[in-house]
Amino acid sequence: MTARIERVVTSGVVEIDDVEHKVENNTWIVGDDEEVIVVDPARDADKILEKVGDREVLAVICTHGLPDHVGGAIEVAARDEAVVALHPKDKRLWRQTWEETWPDIDMEDEGLFSVAGVELEVLATPGITQGGVSLYCESLGAVFTGKSLQADGPGRLGGEYPALADQLTAIGERLFTLPHATRVLPAHGEESRIGDLEPQFDGWLSGSLTGGDEKHESPLVDGTGAAGIRLTLDDE
């Protein structure tokens, strides 16, 4: 069978610093007609599993530990006794959602996951969270960027950049070195391509994201690099 990529979109409300943000989340499914890996299982496990159908879930991979992106992880993994993978630096964030369990696999930079004859390579892309990663699939010409990079530029958290210098370094060194035709598949919004985003990089470095302000600070929780978050489910 030929491996392919599918998307499931769920919606809900995230409260950051007492401000509610209505957001839509992308969950990505990579695999063929027999087996899949689920990337960033957001909120609605039933909707995700409906898309998976009868295929076996081999692994659930979380590109970061923010609550609205891991809310379906345990239920999606449990159906087929799949493993859940997360970078260890995001475990504290994970426990905001799952207080009595831990992920099965601690992801590390350049680790590999295999499904349906293709490989997903782990690329460390911290910034929004300390343990943020992207997943590059050379065979499918795609990179799953989580909140690190979106179609409108570097991802934000409640309108802020928790660690913009780290985020831009990761984007420049790990993502913009990929082929220009590579599809950028983020945790929010529509897809883009590396070649469409890379020409904007110099502007980001020179301060276009923050109006020239060189200070990129926001509140931290337990040193995770993420602002305080409270999640309200409001699926549609």
KESE-25106 format. One record per atom (N, C-alpha, C): residue in three letters; x, y negated, z. Coordinates in steps of 0.2 Angstrom, whole numbers, padded with zeros to 4 digits, always signed. Layout:
N
AlaXYZ ...
***
This chain:
236
Met+0004+0006+0000 Met+0000+0000+0000 Met+0004-0006+0000 Thr+0002-0012-0003 Thr+0006-0018-0003 Thr+0004-0022+0003 Ala+0009-0025+0006 Ala+0008-0029+0012 Ala+0005-0036+0010 Arg+0001-0039+0014 Arg-0002-0045+0012 Arg-0003-0049+0019 Ile-0005-0055+0018 Ile-0006-0060+0024 Ile-0013-0062+0024 Glu-0017-0062+0030 Glu-0024-0064+0030 Glu-0024-0069+0036 Arg-0029-0073+0036 Arg-0030-0078+0041 Arg-0037-0078+0045 Val-0037-0079+0051 Val-0043-0079+0055 Val-0043-0086+0059 Val-0048-0090+0058 Val-0048-0097+0061 Val-0053-0096+0067 Thr-0051-0098+0073 Thr-0056-0099+0079 Thr-0055-0106+0081 Ser-0061-0108+0085 Ser-0061-0115+0087 Ser-0062-0116+0095 Gly-0060-0121+0098 Gly-0062-0122+0105 Gly-0059-0128+0107 Val-0059-0129+0114 Val-0057-0136+0117 Val-0051-0134+0122 Val-0046-0139+0121 Val-0040-0139+0125 Val-0040-0145+0129 Glu-0040-0145+0136 Glu-0039-0151+0140 Glu-0032-0152+0142 Ile-0029-0158+0140 Ile-0022-0159+0142 Ile-0022-0166+0145 Asp-0020-0166+0151 Asp-0020-0173+0155 Asp-0027-0176+0155 Asp-0032-0172+0157 Asp-0039-0174+0158 Asp-0042-0176+0151 Val-0039-0175+0146 Val-0042-0177+0139 Val-0043-0171+0135 Glu-0050-0170+0133 Glu-0052-0164+0129 Glu-0050-0165+0122 His-0047-0160+0119 His-0045-0160+0112 His-0049-0154+0108 Lys-0053-0155+0103 Lys-0056-0150+0100 Lys-0051-0147+0094 Val-0050-0141+0094 Val-0044-0139+0090 Val-0047-0132+0086 Glu-0044-0131+0081 Glu-0045-0125+0077 Glu-0038-0121+0077 Asn-0038-0115+0078 Asn-0032-0111+0079 Asn-0032-0106+0073 Asn-0026-0105+0070 Asn-0025-0099+0065 Asn-0022-0093+0069 Thr-0025-0088+0067 Thr-0022-0081+0069 Thr-0020-0078+0062 Trp-0014-0075+0062 Trp-0012-0072+0055 Trp-0011-0065+0056 Ile-0013-0061+0051 Ile-0013-0054+0051 Ile-0009-0052+0045 Val-0003-0048+0046 Val+0001-0046+0041 Val+0001-0038+0041 Gly+0000-0035+0035 Gly+0000-0028+0034 Gly-0003-0026+0028 Asp-0005-0020+0028 Asp-0009-0017+0022 Asp-0015-0014+0024 Asp-0017-0009+0020 Asp-0024-0006+0022 Asp-0024-0001+0027 Glu-0018+0001+0030 Glu-0017+0006+0035 Glu-0015+0003+0042 Glu-0010-0002+0042 Glu-0007-0005+0048 Glu-0006-0012+0048 Val-0006-0016+0054 Val-0005-0023+0054 Val-0001-0025+0060 Ile+0001-0031+0059 Ile+0004-0035+0065 Ile+0000-0041+0066 Val-0003-0043+0072 Val-0007-0049+0073 Val-0002-0054+0076 Val-0002-0060+0073 Val+0002-0066+0075 Val-0002-0071+0078 Asp-0001-0073+0084 Asp-0005-0078+0088 Asp-0012-0077+0088 Pro-0014-0072+0092 Pro-0021-0070+0093 Pro-0025-0075+0097 Ala-0028-0080+0094 Ala-0031-0086+0098 Ala-0038-0084+0100 Arg-0040-0085+0106 Arg-0047-0085+0109 Arg-0051-0079+0107 Asp-0053-0078+0101 Asp-0059-0073+0100 Asp-0056-0067+0097 Ala-0055-0062+0102 Ala-0053-0056+0100 Ala-0057-0052+0096 Asp-0064-0052+0097 Asp-0069-0049+0093 Asp-0068-0051+0085 Lys-0068-0057+0084 Lys-0067-0060+0077 Lys-0061-0058+0074 Ile-0055-0057+0078 Ile-0049-0055+0075 Ile-0049-0048+0073 Leu-0052-0044+0078 Leu-0053-0036+0077 Leu-0057-0035+0071 Glu-0063-0039+0070 Glu-0067-0038+0065 Glu-0063-0038+0058 Lys-0059-0043+0058 Lys-0055-0044+0052 Lys-0050-0038+0051 Val-0047-0036+0056 Val-0042-0030+0056 Val-0046-0024+0054 Gly-0052-0023+0056 Gly-0056-0017+0054 Gly-0053-0011+0057 Asp-0053-0006+0052 Asp-0050+0001+0055 Asp-0043+0002+0054 Arg-0039-0004+0052 Arg-0032-0003+0052 Arg-0029-0003+0059 Glu-0023+0000+0060 Glu-0020+0001+0066 Glu-0016-0006+0068 Val-0017-0008+0074 Val-0013-0014+0076 Val-0007-0011+0079 Leu-0001-0013+0076 Leu+0006-0010+0079 Leu+0008-0015+0084 Ala+0007-0021+0083 Ala+0010-0026+0088 Ala+0006-0033+0088 Val+0006-0036+0093 Val+0003-0043+0094 Val+0009-0047+0095 Ile+0011-0052+0091 Ile+0017-0057+0092 Ile+0014-0064+0093 Cys+0016-0066+0099 Cys+0015-0073+0101 Cys+0021-0078+0099 Thr+0020-0083+0095 Thr+0025-0087+0093 Thr+0027-0092+0099 His+0022-0092+0104 His+0023-0097+0110 His+0018-0094+0115 Gly+0018-0097+0121 Gly+0014-0095+0126 Gly+0008-0099+0128 Leu+0007-0104+0124 Leu+0001-0109+0126 Leu-0005-0105+0126 Pro-0010-0107+0131 Pro-0016-0103+0132 Pro-0020-0102+0126 Asp-0021-0107+0122 Asp-0026-0106+0117 Asp-0024-0102+0111 His-0017-0100+0112 His-0014-0096+0106 His-0013-0088+0109 Val-0014-0087+0115 Val-0013-0080+0118 Val-0019-0078+0121 Gly-0025-0081+0120 Gly-0031-0079+0124 Gly-0034-0073+0121 Gly-0032-0070+0115 Gly-0035-0064+0113 Gly-0030-0058+0113 Ala-0024-0060+0116 Ala-0018-0055+0115 Ala-0019-0048+0118 Ile-0022-0048+0124 Ile-0022-0042+0128 Ile-0028-0038+0125 Glu-0034-0041+0123 Glu-0039-0037+0120 Glu-0037-0034+0114 Val-0034-0038+0109 Val-0032-0036+0103 Val-0027-0030+0103 Ala-0022-0031+0108 Ala-0017-0026+0108 Ala-0020-0019+0111 Ala-0025-0020+0116 Ala-0028-0014+0120 Ala-0031-0009+0115 Arg-0034-0011+0110 Arg-0038-0007+0106 Arg-0034-0001+0103 Asp-0028-0002+0101 Asp-0024+0003+0098 Asp-0018+0004+0102 Glu-0018+0001+0108 Glu-0012+0002+0113 Glu-0006-0001+0110 Ala-0007-0007+0106 Ala-0001-0010+0103 Ala+0003-0014+0108 Val+0009-0015+0106 Val+0014-0019+0111 Val+0012-0027+0110 Val+0014-0031+0115 Val+0013-0038+0115 Val+0020-0041+0115 Ala+0022-0045+0111 Ala+0029-0048+0111 Ala+0028-0056+0112 Leu+0033-0058+0116 Leu+0034-0065+0118 Leu+0041-0067+0120 His+0043-0073+0118 His+0050-0075+0120 His+0050-0075+0128 Pro+0055-0073+0131 Pro+0055-0073+0139 Pro+0054-0080+0142 Lys+0057-0085+0138 Lys+0056-0092+0141 Lys+0049-0095+0141 Asp+0045-0091+0138 Asp+0038-0093+0138 Asp+0033-0089+0143 Lys+0037-0085+0147 Lys+0033-0081+0152 Lys+0029-0085+0157 Arg+0031-0090+0159 Arg+0028-0094+0164 Arg+0021-0097+0161 Leu+0022-0099+0155 Leu+0016-0101+0151 Leu+0011-0096+0150 Trp+0013-0090+0149 Trp+0009-0084+0148 Trp+0005-0083+0154 Arg+0008-0084+0160 Arg+0004-0082+0166 Arg-0001-0087+0168 Gln-0001-0093+0164 Gln-0007-0097+0165 Gln-0013-0094+0163 Thr-0013-0090+0158 Thr-0018-0086+0155 Thr-0019-0079+0158 Trp-0014-0075+0158 Trp-0014-0068+0160 Trp-0010-0068+0167 Glu-0014-0068+0172 Glu-0010-0069+0179 Glu-0008-0062+0181 Glu-0010-0057+0179 Glu-0009-0050+0181 Glu-0005-0045+0177 Thr-0003-0048+0171 Thr+0001-0044+0166 Thr+0006-0048+0163 Trp+0011-0044+0160 Trp+0016-0047+0156 Trp+0017-0044+0149 Pro+0020-0048+0145 Pro+0021-0045+0138 Pro+0025-0039+0138 Asp+0024-0035+0133 Asp+0028-0028+0133 Asp+0035-0029+0131 Ile+0036-0034+0126 Ile+0043-0035+0123 Ile+0045-0042+0124 Asp+0051-0043+0126 Asp+0054-0050+0126 Asp+0058-0051+0120 Met+0055-0055+0116 Met+0058-0057+0109 Met+0065-0061+0110 Glu+0069-0059+0105 Glu+0076-0063+0105 Glu+0077-0066+0098 Asp+0081-0071+0097 Asp+0082-0073+0091 Asp+0085-0068+0086 Glu+0083-0068+0080 Glu+0085-0063+0075 Glu+0083-0056+0076 Gly+0078-0055+0081 Gly+0075-0048+0081 Gly+0070-0047+0075 Leu+0069-0041+0074 Leu+0065-0039+0068 Leu+0059-0034+0070 Phe+0053-0036+0067 Phe+0047-0031+0067 Phe+0046-0029+0061 Ser+0044-0023+0060 Ser+0042-0020+0054 Ser+0035-0018+0053 Val+0032-0019+0047 Val+0025-0017+0046 Val+0024-0016+0039 Ala+0021-0011+0037 Ala+0019-0010+0030 Ala+0024-0011+0025 Gly+0030-0009+0027 Gly+0036-0010+0022 Gly+0039-0016+0022 Val+0037-0021+0026 Val+0041-0028+0026 Val+0043-0029+0033 Glu+0048-0034+0034 Glu+0050-0036+0040 Glu+0049-0043+0042 Leu+0048-0044+0049 Leu+0047-0051+0051 Leu+0053-0052+0056 Glu+0057-0057+0054 Glu+0063-0059+0058 Glu+0061-0065+0063 Val+0063-0064+0069 Val+0062-0069+0074 Val+0067-0075+0073 Leu+0065-0081+0073 Leu+0069-0087+0072 Leu+0067-0091+0078 Ala+0072-0092+0083 Ala+0071-0097+0088 Ala+0070-0104+0086 Thr+0064-0107+0088 Thr+0062-0114+0086 Thr+0059-0117+0092 Pro+0063-0118+0097 Pro+0060-0122+0103 Pro+0059-0129+0102 Gly+0055-0132+0106 Gly+0053-0139+0106 Gly+0046-0140+0109 Ile+0041-0137+0106 Ile+0034-0138+0109 Ile+0035-0134+0116 Thr+0038-0128+0116 Thr+0039-0124+0122 Thr+0046-0122+0121 Gln+0049-0120+0127 Gln+0056-0118+0127 Gln+0057-0111+0123 Gly+0052-0107+0123 Gly+0052-0100+0120 Gly+0049-0100+0114 Gly+0047-0106+0110 Gly+0044-0106+0104 Gly+0048-0102+0099 Val+0045-0098+0094 Val+0049-0095+0089 Val+0045-0095+0083 Ser+0048-0094+0077 Ser+0045-0093+0071 Ser+0046-0086+0068 Leu+0042-0084+0063 Leu+0043-0077+0061 Leu+0044-0077+0053 Tyr+0050-0075+0051 Tyr+0051-0076+0043 Tyr+0050-0069+0040 Cys+0046-0069+0035 Cys+0045-0063+0031 Cys+0048-0064+0024 Glu+0054-0063+0023 Glu+0057-0064+0016 Glu+0053-0060+0010 Ser+0051-0054+0012 Ser+0048-0050+0006 Ser+0041-0054+0004 Leu+0038-0057+0009 Leu+0031-0060+0007 Leu+0032-0068+0006 Gly+0038-0070+0006 Gly+0040-0077+0005 Gly+0036-0082+0010 Ala+0036-0080+0016 Ala+0032-0084+0021 Ala+0035-0084+0028 Val+0034-0090+0031 Val+0036-0091+0038 Val+0031-0093+0043 Phe+0030-0089+0048 Phe+0024-0091+0053 Phe+0027-0096+0058 Thr+0025-0102+0058 Thr+0029-0107+0062 Thr+0026-0109+0069 Gly+0020-0106+0070 Gly+0017-0107+0077 Gly+0016-0115+0077 Lys+0018-0118+0083 Lys+0017-0125+0083 Lys+0023-0129+0081 Ser+0028-0126+0079 Ser+0034-0129+0078 Ser+0034-0134+0072 Leu+0031-0132+0066 Leu+0030-0135+0060 Leu+0023-0134+0057 Gln+0020-0140+0055 Gln+0014-0139+0052 Gln+0014-0143+0045 Ala+0008-0143+0042 Ala+0008-0146+0035 Ala+0009-0154+0036 Asp+0007-0157+0042 Asp+0008-0164+0043 Asp+0014-0166+0047 Gly+0019-0161+0047 Gly+0025-0162+0051 Gly+0026-0158+0057 Pro+0031-0160+0061 Pro+0032-0156+0067 Pro+0026-0156+0072 Gly+0024-0150+0074 Gly+0018-0150+0079 Gly+0019-0154+0085 Arg+0013-0156+0088 Arg+0013-0160+0094 Arg+0009-0156+0099 Leu+0009-0158+0105 Leu+0005-0156+0111 Leu+0002-0161+0114 Gly-0005-0162+0113 Gly-0009-0167+0115 Gly-0007-0174+0112 Gly-0004-0174+0106 Gly-0002-0180+0103 Gly+0005-0182+0105 Glu+0009-0178+0109 Glu+0016-0179+0111 Glu+0020-0174+0108 Tyr+0027-0176+0109 Tyr+0032-0171+0107 Tyr+0036-0170+0114 Pro+0035-0164+0117 Pro+0038-0163+0123 Pro+0046-0163+0123 Ala+0049-0160+0117 Ala+0056-0160+0117 Ala+0058-0161+0109 Leu+0057-0167+0107 Leu+0057-0168+0100 Leu+0064-0167+0097 Ala+0069-0169+0101 Ala+0076-0168+0098 Ala+0077-0160+0097 Asp+0075-0156+0102 Asp+0076-0149+0101 Asp+0072-0146+0095 Gln+0066-0149+0094 Gln+0061-0147+0089 Gln+0064-0148+0082 Leu+0067-0154+0081 Leu+0069-0156+0075 Leu+0076-0152+0073 Thr+0080-0151+0078 Thr+0086-0147+0077 Thr+0084-0140+0075 Ala+0079-0137+0078 Ala+0076-0130+0076 Ala+0074-0130+0069 Ile+0070-0136+0067 Ile+0067-0136+0061 Ile+0072-0137+0055 Gly+0077-0141+0057 Gly+0083-0142+0052 Gly+0087-0136+0051 Glu+0089-0133+0056 Glu+0094-0127+0056 Glu+0090-0120+0054 Arg+0084-0119+0056 Arg+0081-0113+0056 Arg+0076-0112+0050 Leu+0072-0118+0049 Leu+0067-0118+0044 Leu+0068-0121+0038 Phe+0072-0127+0038 Phe+0073-0130+0031 Phe+0079-0127+0028 Thr+0082-0122+0030 Thr+0087-0118+0027 Thr+0084-0112+0023 Leu+0077-0111+0024 Leu+0074-0106+0020 Leu+0073-0108+0013 Pro+0071-0104+0008 Pro+0070-0106+0001 Pro+0064-0111+0001 His+0064-0115-0004 His+0059-0121-0004 His+0052-0118-0006 Ala+0052-0112-0009 Ala+0045-0109-0011 Ala+0042-0106-0005 Thr+0045-0105+0001 Thr+0043-0102+0007 Thr+0036-0105+0009 Arg+0031-0101+0010 Arg+0025-0103+0013 Arg+0026-0105+0020 Val+0023-0110+0023 Val+0023-0112+0030 Val+0016-0111+0032 Leu+0016-0106+0037 Leu+0009-0104+0040 Leu+0009-0105+0047 Pro+0006-0111+0049 Pro+0006-0113+0056 Pro+0001-0111+0060 Ala+0001-0113+0066 Ala-0004-0111+0071 Ala-0010-0115+0071 His-0010-0121+0067 His-0015-0125+0066 His-0015-0128+0059 Gly-0021-0129+0056 Gly-0021-0132+0050 Gly-0020-0128+0044 Glu-0019-0131+0038 Glu-0018-0127+0032 Glu-0010-0126+0031 Glu-0009-0122+0026 Glu-0002-0120+0024 Glu+0001-0125+0020 Ser+0008-0125+0020 Ser+0012-0129+0015 Ser+0018-0125+0013 Arg+0023-0129+0010 Arg+0029-0125+0008 Arg+0035-0129+0011 Ile+0040-0125+0012 Ile+0046-0128+0014 Ile+0048-0134+0010 Gly+0048-0133+0003 Gly+0050-0138-0001 Gly+0046-0145-0001 Asp+0040-0144+0001 Asp+0036-0150+0002 Asp+0037-0154+0008 Leu+0039-0151+0013 Leu+0041-0154+0020 Leu+0048-0156+0021 Glu+0053-0153+0018 Glu+0060-0154+0019 Glu+0062-0161+0017 Pro+0059-0164+0012 Pro+0061-0171+0010 Pro+0059-0176+0015 Gln+0054-0175+0020 Gln+0052-0179+0025 Gln+0057-0179+0031 Phe+0062-0175+0031 Phe+0066-0173+0037 Phe+0070-0179+0039 Asp+0073-0183+0034 Asp+0077-0188+0036 Asp+0073-0194+0040 Gly+0067-0195+0037 Gly+0062-0200+0041 Gly+0061-0198+0048 Trp+0059-0191+0049 Trp+0058-0189+0056 Trp+0064-0190+0060 Leu+0070-0189+0058 Leu+0076-0190+0061 Leu+0077-0198+0063 Ser+0075-0202+0059 Ser+0076-0209+0060 Ser+0071-0212+0064 Gly+0066-0209+0066 Gly+0061-0211+0071 Gly+0054-0212+0068 Ser+0052-0210+0062 Ser+0046-0211+0059 Ser+0040-0208+0063 Leu+0042-0203+0067 Leu+0037-0199+0071 Leu+0035-0203+0077 Thr+0039-0207+0079 Thr+0038-0211+0086 Thr+0038-0218+0085 Gly+0038-0221+0079 Gly+0038-0228+0078 Gly+0045-0231+0080 Gly+0050-0226+0079 Gly+0057-0229+0081 Gly+0059-0228+0088 Asp+0055-0226+0092 Asp+0056-0225+0099 Asp+0061-0219+0100 Glu+0066-0220+0103 Glu+0071-0215+0104 Glu+0070-0210+0110 Lys+0065-0212+0114 Lys+0063-0208+0120 Lys+0057-0204+0119 His+0058-0197+0119 His+0053-0192+0118 His+0052-0188+0124 Glu+0048-0191+0128 Glu+0046-0188+0135 Glu+0039-0187+0136 Ser+0037-0181+0139 Ser+0031-0180+0141 Ser+0031-0176+0148 Pro+0025-0175+0151 Pro+0025-0171+0158 Pro+0027-0164+0157 Leu+0031-0161+0161 Leu+0033-0154+0161 Leu+0029-0150+0166 Val+0028-0144+0165 Val+0025-0139+0170 Val+0030-0134+0171 Asp+0033-0133+0177 Asp+0037-0127+0179 Asp+0043-0127+0174 Gly+0045-0133+0171 Gly+0051-0133+0167 Gly+0050-0129+0160 Thr+0044-0128+0158 Thr+0042-0125+0152 Thr+0042-0129+0146 Gly+0042-0136+0147 Gly+0042-0140+0141 Gly+0035-0142+0139 Ala+0030-0140+0142 Ala+0023-0141+0140 Ala+0019-0144+0145 Ala+0015-0149+0143 Ala+0011-0153+0148 Ala+0006-0148+0151 Gly+0003-0151+0157 Gly-0002-0147+0160 Gly-0008-0146+0155 Ile-0011-0140+0155 Ile-0016-0138+0150 Ile-0021-0134+0154 Arg-0028-0136+0153 Arg-0033-0132+0155 Arg-0037-0130+0149 Leu-0039-0124+0148 Leu-0042-0122+0142 Leu-0050-0120+0143 Thr-0054-0123+0138 Thr-0061-0121+0139 Thr-0063-0117+0132 Leu-0066-0111+0133 Leu-0067-0108+0127 Leu-0074-0111+0124 Asp-0074-0112+0117 Asp-0080-0115+0114 Asp-0080-0112+0107 Asp-0080-0105+0106 Asp-0079-0103+0099 Asp-0085-0104+0095 Glu-0084-0104+0089 Glu-0089-0105+0084 Glu-0089-0099+0079 
***
